[in-house]
Structure formats: C-alpha cells, structure tokens
Amino acid sequence: MKTEDYKRAYIWQLAVRFFHWINAFCIAVLIVTGLVIANPPALLSAKEASQTFLFGYVRMIHFMAAYIMVAVMILRIYWAFAGNKFANWRVFFPFTQNGFRRMWHVIKYDIFLQNEKDYNFKNISTGHNAMAAASYIVMFFMALVMIFTGFYLYADNSTWFFPKFFHWAVGLFTSDQMLVRHIHHITMWMFVLFVFIHVYLVFYHDWLEGRGESSSMISGYKFVRAEQLEPDAEKEISEINH
C-alpha cells in the first residue's frame, strides 16, 4: 500500500497518555503488592520480623497506589467530557449497529485470526476500535469493584471518612470480609488477564496495520488513511504540518 495514502494524525492528547501510563503503573504495583499481601513470603525469622516494618511498607505502597488510581480515574472521567473526540465518553459506548459490526470484525480477525480477503479500511478505527472501547467499559466497572472491596478491607485500619464510606457502601450488601476478600482477589486476576490480552492486541495491530499503534501512546500520533479523516481532524493535521 502506498505511504502517501497516510497522514500523521494527533490522536491521543497528553492528558490521555499521562492517565494511561500512571494507571498502568498503579495496576502493576497493586498486583505485585496485592499478591505479597495475600501470600506473605517467609523471608524473615521471627526476631527479624519483630524488628522491621517491611510488610507494613508493602501495605503502605499498596494503599498509595490505590489512592493514585482513584485520583486518575476521577480525572479521566473529567477528560471524557473535556478531551478531544478520541477521548470522549461516547467512544466507549459502541453499542450501535455499526459498532457491533466493528466488534465482530475485531473478534474474527484479531482473536480467531481469520484471513481477511477484502481488507476494508472502513473497519479500522482511528482511535479505539469498538471491541477495545467496550472492554474499557468492563474494565471501568472492574476497577470500581476493586476500589469498593479494597477500601472496605482497609477501612478498619483507617482513621478518615474516605475508606469508611466504602465500608458502609459494601456493608449494605454483605458483612462477610472473606467474601469481599475473594471478590477483590478474583477481580485482580481478571485485571492480569486483561493486561495480557491488551498488550497482545496492541502489538498485533502494530504489526498488522503498521500505523504506530504502540508508539502512539508515547507520542500521541498515529498514521491514518486520508479517507478516514473527518473534516475537523483534517484541519487539525493541516495546522500541525504547517
């Protein structure tokens, strides 16, 4: 395919990239420290354990990452209204006839790896593809489950209202700490699965389409076919290139 058919388009704003990488870092820290908290390694003798606060630091890092994740989530919700069209909240609800068609396209060719005889560029999304957008909605609710259950478990050791609010909210449904802990733990493994699928699909699309999928979350730019660009995006690119 001809390279002149593509234009360098600014897709992911700085705020979106900032939220993405901070959130990714927090999720990684939460997973690692959460596994340590759930299954503490027997690295210290009883005497050494009584003279160090190592496990306390692990818990502190876990809680700090949780607070940062909550703050980033709140800011990302704000940016879903303040950002450009690729960050807008409407993108994450592709539940239209065209959206379902694009989701099925992703399932067939990204997951089941079917050969696409007639490669239709209309099925390629400029920003998030329909399947990714729908999966981020699922991830958002998974994050809410993690936040509610996590702060519920933390509330007994906290002295301020924020965690205690979640203790009260979850307490409307159950007071079984073991059940809440299991839900928190299972949701963490769902995040692990999501991360592996997400990374695989990003690199797969980078290889398949060659549009800078992975580097775009660093630079903000993708390479987009000219006929896919809407008038406002065309104007934005013209301003960047001049």
C-alpha positions as CSV (number, residue, x, y, z in Angstrom):
1,M,0.0,0.0,0.0
2,K,1.2,3.5,-0.8
3,T,2.6,5.5,2.1
4,E,1.2,8.7,0.6
5,D,-2.3,7.4,1.4
6,Y,-1.5,8.0,5.1
7,K,-1.2,11.2,7.2
8,R,0.3,11.7,10.6
9,A,-2.6,12.4,12.9
10,Y,-2.5,13.6,16.6
11,I,-4.9,11.1,18.3
12,W,-4.0,10.8,22.0
13,Q,-3.7,14.0,23.9
14,L,-1.1,14.4,26.6
15,A,-3.6,14.0,29.4
16,V,-4.8,10.7,27.9
17,R,-1.3,9.4,27.7
18,F,-0.5,10.6,31.2
19,F,-3.6,8.9,32.6
20,H,-2.8,5.7,30.7
21,W,0.8,5.3,31.9
22,I,0.1,6.3,35.5
23,N,-2.9,3.9,35.6
24,A,-0.7,1.1,34.1
25,F,2.0,1.7,36.7
26,C,-0.6,1.7,39.6
27,I,-2.2,-1.5,38.4
28,A,1.2,-3.2,38.2
29,V,2.1,-2.0,41.7
30,L,-1.3,-3.1,43.1
31,I,-1.0,-6.6,41.5
32,V,2.5,-7.2,42.9
33,T,1.9,-5.8,46.3
34,G,-1.5,-7.5,46.5
35,L,0.0,-10.9,45.8
36,V,2.5,-10.3,48.6
37,I,-0.2,-9.2,51.0
38,A,-2.3,-12.3,50.1
39,N,0.6,-14.7,50.4
40,P,3.4,-13.1,52.5
41,P,6.7,-14.7,51.8
42,A,8.6,-16.3,54.8
43,L,11.8,-14.3,54.3
44,L,12.4,-13.2,57.8
45,S,12.9,-15.0,61.1
46,A,10.6,-14.2,64.0
47,K,13.3,-12.0,65.5
48,E,13.9,-10.1,62.3
49,A,10.2,-9.7,61.6
50,S,9.8,-8.0,65.0
51,Q,12.5,-5.5,64.3
52,T,11.4,-4.4,60.8
53,F,8.3,-2.8,59.2
54,L,8.8,-4.4,55.8
55,F,5.3,-5.8,55.4
56,G,3.9,-2.5,56.6
57,Y,5.8,-0.8,53.8
58,V,4.3,-3.2,51.3
59,R,0.8,-2.4,52.6
60,M,1.6,1.3,52.5
61,I,2.7,1.2,48.9
62,H,-0.4,-0.8,48.0
63,F,-2.7,1.8,49.6
64,M,-0.8,4.7,48.0
65,A,-1.1,3.1,44.5
66,A,-4.9,2.7,45.2
67,Y,-5.3,6.3,46.1
68,I,-3.5,7.4,43.0
69,M,-5.6,5.1,40.8
70,V,-8.8,6.6,42.3
71,A,-7.5,10.1,41.5
72,V,-6.5,9.2,38.0
73,M,-9.9,7.6,37.4
74,I,-11.7,10.8,38.5
75,L,-9.5,12.9,36.3
76,R,-10.1,10.5,33.3
77,I,-13.9,10.8,33.8
78,Y,-13.5,14.6,33.7
79,W,-11.4,14.3,30.5
80,A,-14.1,12.1,28.9
81,F,-16.0,15.4,28.7
82,A,-13.2,17.9,28.2
83,G,-10.9,16.0,25.8
84,N,-11.0,15.6,22.1
85,K,-13.3,13.2,20.2
86,F,-11.0,10.3,20.6
87,A,-11.1,10.6,24.4
88,N,-14.8,11.5,24.6
89,W,-17.2,9.3,26.7
90,R,-19.3,8.5,23.6
91,V,-16.4,6.4,22.2
92,F,-16.8,3.9,25.0
93,F,-20.4,3.1,24.1
94,P,-20.1,1.5,20.6
95,F,-23.4,-0.3,21.0
96,T,-24.9,0.6,17.6
97,Q,-25.4,-1.5,14.5
98,N,-22.1,-0.2,13.1
99,G,-20.4,-0.6,16.4
100,F,-21.5,-4.3,16.7
101,R,-20.3,-4.9,13.1
102,R,-16.9,-3.5,14.0
103,M,-16.7,-5.6,17.2
104,W,-17.4,-8.7,15.2
105,H,-14.7,-7.6,12.8
106,V,-12.2,-7.5,15.6
107,I,-13.3,-10.8,17.0
108,K,-12.9,-12.6,13.6
109,Y,-9.6,-11.2,12.6
110,D,-7.8,-10.3,15.9
111,I,-8.9,-13.2,18.1
112,F,-9.8,-16.0,15.7
113,L,-7.1,-14.9,13.2
114,Q,-9.2,-15.4,10.1
115,N,-7.8,-14.2,6.8
116,E,-9.4,-11.0,5.5
117,K,-9.7,-11.4,1.8
118,D,-11.0,-7.9,1.2
119,Y,-9.2,-5.6,3.6
120,N,-11.8,-2.9,4.4
121,F,-10.2,0.2,5.9
122,K,-13.6,1.4,7.0
123,N,-13.4,-1.3,9.7
124,I,-10.3,0.2,11.1
125,S,-10.9,2.8,13.8
126,T,-8.8,5.9,14.1
127,G,-8.9,5.9,17.9
128,H,-10.1,2.9,20.0
129,N,-11.6,0.1,18.0
130,A,-15.1,-0.9,19.0
131,M,-14.1,-4.0,20.9
132,A,-11.4,-2.1,22.8
133,A,-13.9,0.6,23.7
134,A,-16.4,-1.9,25.0
135,S,-13.7,-3.7,27.0
136,Y,-12.7,-0.5,28.7
137,I,-16.2,-0.1,30.0
138,V,-15.9,-3.6,31.5
139,M,-12.5,-2.6,32.9
140,F,-14.0,0.6,34.4
141,F,-16.6,-1.5,36.4
142,M,-13.9,-3.9,37.4
143,A,-11.9,-1.0,38.8
144,L,-14.9,0.1,40.7
145,V,-15.2,-3.4,42.2
146,M,-11.5,-3.3,43.2
147,I,-11.9,0.2,44.7
148,F,-15.1,-0.7,46.7
149,T,-13.8,-4.0,48.0
150,G,-10.2,-2.8,48.6
151,F,-11.2,0.3,50.7
152,Y,-13.8,-1.9,52.5
153,L,-10.9,-4.1,53.7
154,Y,-8.8,-1.1,54.5
155,A,-11.5,0.8,56.4
156,D,-10.9,-0.9,59.8
157,N,-7.3,0.4,59.8
158,S,-8.2,3.9,58.5
159,T,-9.0,7.0,60.5
160,W,-10.7,9.1,57.9
161,F,-14.0,9.1,56.1
162,F,-13.0,8.1,52.6
163,P,-12.3,4.3,53.2
164,K,-15.1,4.2,55.7
165,F,-17.6,5.4,53.1
166,F,-16.8,2.3,51.0
167,H,-17.1,0.1,54.2
168,W,-20.6,1.5,54.6
169,A,-21.5,1.1,50.9
170,V,-20.3,-2.6,50.6
171,G,-21.8,-3.3,54.1
172,L,-25.2,-2.7,52.5
173,F,-24.7,-5.9,50.6
174,T,-22.5,-8.1,52.9
175,S,-20.5,-8.0,56.1
176,D,-18.5,-11.2,55.2
177,Q,-14.9,-10.0,55.0
178,M,-13.8,-13.3,53.5
179,L,-16.3,-13.0,50.6
180,V,-15.2,-9.4,50.0
181,R,-11.5,-10.5,50.0
182,H,-12.3,-13.3,47.5
183,I,-14.1,-10.9,45.2
184,H,-11.1,-8.5,45.4
185,H,-8.7,-11.3,44.6
186,I,-10.6,-12.7,41.7
187,T,-11.0,-9.2,40.2
188,M,-7.3,-8.8,40.4
189,W,-6.7,-11.9,38.3
190,M,-9.2,-10.5,35.8
191,F,-7.0,-7.4,35.5
192,V,-4.0,-9.7,34.9
193,L,-5.8,-11.4,32.1
194,F,-6.9,-8.1,30.6
195,V,-3.3,-6.8,30.7
196,F,-2.0,-9.8,28.7
197,I,-4.8,-9.5,26.1
198,H,-4.4,-5.7,25.9
199,V,-0.6,-5.9,25.3
200,Y,-1.0,-8.8,22.7
201,L,-3.6,-6.9,20.7
202,V,-1.7,-3.6,20.7
203,F,1.4,-5.3,19.2
204,Y,-0.7,-7.4,16.9
205,H,-2.4,-4.3,15.5
206,D,1.0,-2.6,15.2
207,W,2.3,-5.5,13.1
208,L,-0.9,-5.9,11.1
209,E,-1.7,-2.3,10.3
210,G,1.7,-0.6,10.7
211,R,0.1,2.7,11.9
212,G,2.2,3.2,15.0
213,E,-0.3,1.7,17.5
214,S,2.2,1.1,20.3
215,S,4.3,4.3,19.8
216,S,1.1,6.4,19.7
217,M,0.6,6.1,23.4
218,I,4.0,7.8,23.8
219,S,4.0,10.3,21.0
220,G,0.2,10.8,20.6
221,Y,0.5,10.3,16.8
222,K,-0.9,7.6,14.5
223,F,-0.7,7.2,10.8
224,V,-4.2,7.3,9.3
225,R,-5.5,6.9,5.8
226,A,-6.7,10.2,4.3
227,E,-10.2,9.0,3.5
228,Q,-10.7,8.0,7.2
229,L,-10.1,11.5,8.4
230,E,-13.1,13.7,9.2
231,P,-13.0,17.4,8.3
232,D,-12.1,18.6,11.8
233,A,-9.3,16.1,12.0
234,E,-8.1,17.1,8.5
235,K,-7.9,20.7,9.7
236,E,-6.0,19.7,12.9
237,I,-3.4,17.8,10.9
238,S,-3.1,20.7,8.4
239,E,-2.3,23.0,11.3
240,I,0.3,20.6,12.8
241,N,2.0,20.1,9.4
242,H,2.2,23.9,8.8
